[in-house]
Amino acid sequence: MRFLATCNPGTEDIVASEVSWEVSGSRVEWIREGAGRLVFSASGDERLVLEQILGLRSIHSAVLLLAEAEVSRGRGGLREAWRAAYESGIHSYIPYGASFAVRGVRIGEGHSYTSIELASTVGDAVQRAAEEGLGWRPQVRLNSPDVVVHAEVDDTTFRAGILVSGERSRHRRRYRVYDHPAALKASLAYSMLLLAGARDGDTILDPMCGGGTVAIEAALLFESSRIYCVELNRRHAAGARLNAESARVSSRVEVYWGDARSLEDLLGKDSVDRIVSNPPYGIRLGDPVDVRQLYREFMPSAAAVLRRGGTAAIITAETEALLDAARQSRLRLKTSRRVRHGDLWVDIVVLEKS
């Protein structure tokens, strides 16, 4: 079996590692860095493999890959995609009487056809193959279809298959009953915990926790860690508690209504192993000038509660302001990476207290 996984752009290597750890007999074949895509194979019991894939915390979707072919960017690319889809056997995965829909994606530039045209072309090929091979024509239903076919052209590579992870992106965790207006994707929260070097048993803090995503992901990932969640806004702090209850980890996530600029008053000095947080950027919420001032006041407090050798992973669009505040607080830059969050390219900065 071969699968196409999608993820947050900039975290492809993290997904590849999780696949290697968690999916039986897996081998990563191809990674599209910066585009949030990778292809991997897996062997073993099909049900077990699918269960393991659905347990991955870093992916957004997974597709059972049934067609792969080189196609042109011109209109002829649609004919080539039609042929590849027709010969793929996708139609055999649609049960008799079931409806289906094709979700088309076009990646790259210079194509003479749209994503909608690609979806329509693949849908026609699937119907024709079913009629000729099985003697019946599956009906297209765009809303709530029984089976979803994913089809994409990535530059000049066509890929198609059955979406096995459901249409709801896997980063939209079902525990989120309270939506923060600038919520961090759960898949990014998971990635940031790994980048911070968090391990089971660590004391983990999100000092500006919003709806509590980082803390909840940490509680779901680690059994023995002590996890703190601090939020200045009372409504968001209450929302974080609701989300923790929904995720059934409220007994392990301590939510405080408090100020990230005075963490030592809440938790004491040298009390935390890892800080992982999504502070304001000053783009969607807040004024950039105020955000820079916040960083200058927050970083000394973060440094005070971090133990020696502890790390902080912080996602921000105000990278230079954060790094300047970190230097002033004697936190050194360990690593950083560019990731896409929504429609923004931002940095995850990992700092260390030496």
Residue, then its C-alpha position, 0 to 999 in steps of 0.5 A: m500500500r502507498f499513501l499520500a499524506t498532507c501536513n503543515p508546510g514546513t513540518e514534512d520531516i516531522v511527519a516522516s519521522e512520525v510515520s516511521w515510528e508509528v506505521s508498520g512496515s513504513r518507508v517514506e519514498w518522497i517529500r515535497e518540502g515546503a508544500g506539506r506533502l509526502v508519499f510513503s509505503a506501508s506493509g502489513d495488515e491493512r486495518l492495522v495500518l489504517e488505524q495507525i495512520l489515523g493515529l498520526r498527530s502531525i498529518h492533515s489528511a491521508v490518501l490511499l494512493l492508486a494513481e501516479a503519472e506524469v502529465s503536462r501543464g497544457r490542456g493535454g494534461l487533463r487527458e493524461a490525468w483521465r487515462a491514469a484515473y481510468e486505469s487506476g482501479i479507483h472505481s473498485y473502491i466505491p461500493y455498489g450504490a454509493s455516491f462519490a465526489v472528487r476533490g481536485v488540487r492543483i499545485g504550482e504555476g503555469h497550468s492551463y486547467t483549474s482544480i475544478e476541471l481536474a476534479s471533473t475530469v477524474g470524476d468522469a474517468v471513474q464513472r466510465a471505468a465503473e460502467e465498463g468494468l462493473g456495469w453500473r455508474p456511481q453517482v456524484r454527490l458533492n455534499s457528504p459523499d460516501v467516498v471521497v477521491h483526492a486528485e492533484v497535479d503537483d507541477t507535472t505529477f498527477r496523483a489520485g486515490i481514496l481519502v481515508s482520513g475523512e474530509r475534516s482535516r486531522h488538525r481540527r481535533r474534536y476536543r476543541v469545543y471552544d475556538h480561540p480567534a487565533a488558535l494554533k493548529a494542533s498538528l503544529a502544537y505537536s510539532m513544536l513539542l517535538l522541536a522543543g525536545a519535550r519528553d515524558g516526565d518533563t514539566i511543560l508550560d504554555p504561558m499564553c495558552g489561548g484555547g489550550t491546544v499546546a497543553i492538551e496535545a502535551a497531555l495526550l502525548f505524555e503520560s507522566s508530564r506536569i502541564y501548566c497552561v497560563e492565560l491572561n484573558r479570563r474567557h480564553a482561560a475558561g475555554a482552555r478548561l472546557n477543551a481540556e475537559s472535552a479531551r479528558v485531560s483536565s486532571r493533568v492540565e493546570v490552567y491558570w488565569g495569569d500574566a506571562r510577564s510574571l510567571e515566576d510569581l505563579l510557578g516559581k523560579d527554575s520550575v519548568d523544563r519546556i515552554v511551548s507557545n503561540p504568542p500574539y504576532g501583531i498581524r491578526l491580533g494586536d498591534p506590532v509595537d505592543v507585541r514587541q513590548l510584550y516580548r521584551e517583558f515576557m522573555p525575562s519571565a520565561a527565562a526565570v522559570l526555565r531550568r538550566g538546559g530547558t528549552a522554549a519553542i515559540i512560533t512568531a512572525e516577529t522573529e527579530a523582536l523575539l530573538d532580541a528579547a531572548r538575547q537580553s534574557r540570556l537565552r540562546l538560539k538553538t534552531s529555527r524553521r519556517v512554517r506556514h500557519g494558515d495564510l502566513w509564513v512564520d518561524i518556530v524559534v527554539l531557545e535554550k537556557s544554558 
